[in-house]
Amino acid sequence: MNAIPHHHKLVARPVKFDFSNSPVQWIPNDPVCSHLINGINLILPAGEFWFCRVYNKALPYVKDPILMDDVKGFIRQEATHARAHQGAQEFLKQHDYDLEPAFKKINWIFGILLGESPLGIKQLEIKPLEHFWLITRVGVVAAIEHFTGVLGQWCMDNKSWDKADPVIADMFRWHLAEEVEHRCVAFDLFKEILPNPILFYLYRQFLMALVFPIFIYVLADVGRHLGKQDPDPAVQKIAHKSLFGILSTYNKQAKATDNGPTLTFITKATIRWISPKFHPETEGNTQQALDYLARSPAVQALK
């Protein structure tokens, strides 16, 4: 897969979505994939606003004017994503889903564990430690963005969502198309802020080793939290399985229906990250993403 051969400006597309006629189980006959993907709505606003805070702190260290423009565009796109998923949170609340227990965990991750003073450690106010912590958090964003980029390309190639609720499907497709569009920014910023090639390679491997299991755990845990509140007792029974059971059930369903990316797909993408030659440019097709954005109903409504 290749990016388009020229640089283009990243712009935020301030889309709106009306979920009033959308079902919570937005993928027909697939509550498992529906709830697991719905869980992303709970995670993203806190995570993406955190991305923006971290990147605003990193801006003074960016010397390349093209990368500076990309980072600013990335910040604007991520803030727009967060607001769109906040609307999806309200949609779930209107259907009587209690989101607060999940919010507590997610806010702890992005507000306490990955905050300005992680776990209350004030020593990070010392300048060298503060800079190291900024590098670390920029690297965490790069690791997370690797997943959003490859999941974005999976979404661009996906056909099963053509049968899903059109509004929710468009929300995720719009978001994931922009993830493909800006997939190189986080990696390039991390490399800019940690220019030593050996340290950059070693530290990005270390951070991915931390991020990958946490990423999978949070997705499964939040999806299970929603499934436990499903009106259907059969779905509740599935949601009361262990995390391993939930992931196994989801993986079988995703493999059979293509309604979600399989764990094998995600694991293979993680393995590609290990290569010293890795760069996100090869992980997606920018033109394909732009083509979707040109026909997205929500984006078209802006014209």
Salt bridges, closest charged atoms under 4 A:
GLU48 OE2 - HIS81 ND1 3.36
GLU48 OE2 - HIS175 NE2 3.16
ASP69 OD1 - LYS9 NZ 2.77
ASP70 OD1 - HIS7 NE2 2.65
GLU78 OE2 - HIS81 ND1 3.65
GLU78 OE2 - HIS182 NE2 3.02
GLU90 OE2 - LYS93 NZ 3.41
GLU116 OE1 - LYS57 NZ 3.68
GLU116 OE2 - ARG137 NH2 2.97
GLU145 OE1 - HIS182 NE2 3.10
ASP162 OD1 - ARG173 NH2 2.74
GLU178 OE2 - ARG13 NH1 2.67
GLU178 OE1 - HIS81 NE2 2.58
GLU179 OE2 - HIS81 ND1 3.41
GLU179 OE2 - HIS175 NE2 2.91
GLU179 OE1 - HIS182 NE2 3.05
GLU181 OE2 - HIS8 NE2 3.03
GLU181 OE1 - ARG13 NH1 3.08
ASP188 OD1 - HIS279 NE2 2.80
ASP221 OD2 - LYS105 NZ 2.85
ASP221 OD1 - ARG224 NH2 3.31
ASP230 OD2 - HIS35 NE2 2.67
GLU283 OE1 - ARG272 NH2 2.75
